[in-house]
Amino acid sequence: MFKNLRWTLVLLLFLVYMINYLDRVALSLTVPLIEKDLLLNTEQFGLIFGSFFFGYALFNFIGGLATDKFGPKRVLGVAVGMWSLFCGMTALATGFWSMLVLRVLFGMAEGPICASANKAINGWFPKQQAATAMGLLSAGSPLGGAIAGPIIGYLALAFGWRPAFVIICSIGIVWMLIWFFVAADTPAKSQHVSTQERLLIEQLKEQEANARDNLTQSQHGLGYYLRQPIIIVTAFAFFCYNYILFFFLSWFPAWLVQAHGLDIKTMSMTTVIPWIVGFVGLALGGWISDKIFTITGKLLLSRKIVLVISLLVAAICVALAGTVTDVSSAVLLMSVSLFFLYITGAIYWAIIQDVVHKSRVGGISGFVHLVGSISGIVGPIVTGFIVQNTGKFDSAFILAGAVAALGAVLVLFVIKSPKPGKIPLSV
């Protein structure tokens, strides 16, 4: 039925990443309207933004474990249906506490997305294509952020912020129905994959063992992987990545309004620029890493080069963005920062696929996602506290840059290619 079902699944995952960010960004884009309607202040919104990640971080890990047990088709389908409903229920919020509870529930439902997507790619793609596939599907996130500005801005201004949340809820429900019809955990379980494509996937997976950097995957328990330096540092690097990303996601629109005096319509259109640039970076990042691997023959080195260089550039640009006084320079610097930040987006998941046995990919992906999501708790709350007490965003921008720079340094010194014959995690 589908000529290239594995790439059809990548397209579906790309679309759900778009929907994920459309739903998630909706709140930050409607802050000025909700503040007036529900009488909330900046510090309260910092807590609301952070509350999302209490539920999200916990279910990153739980969702990853569930994906290993029940498969990515079932877990992701249920997750999308639930988060769409909770997103729509945001329209029912009456004040601080109801908004807080709804964001926790919304975060819990979104938690399994990355672990289940990584597990799906692990089942359908050989490792020499995994980073490219993850980069392409993950590129839906910034594109979702880009279209969120015009879409949510228009809906909120035309119909009010409450109807806007109800309308975008329906998009996820439609996706869920399509996913349950098309998707399968592996080619062997699919009713839609052709015999030719199934044989091709099996052939590619058989070839991958002869083309990889002396990496050998042994099956170990979850605790073994969680003790390894390469997993711990990858998780921390993802924390640093997310610190900048969630800082941008939660506060950049409000900063444009408060610090630069933009109205909601102009702000909504301005936020499109960094997201589009980020979309390009995320689509390219996995491909760049796979190309470096083709040239060097060293899988972990190809991941490390992309992580270190890109995180450092992103750190410098985000720190500078908070010090400039004109909107054009600020948007340019944030766009460059997001471009290089998003180049690393697929690499964290590729490292997991490189060194973790397929039976533990969901759980370890969930752990890395959990650690990364803690930054979503810390970052927005710290930023809200800084702004509430200083009246400015400068220090928050510099702190975000320092966090990302620390991640680059740790990756540089800790992630190493293994010696021949060694299990890759014993570094």
Beta strands, then each sheet from edge to edge (+ up, - down):
end
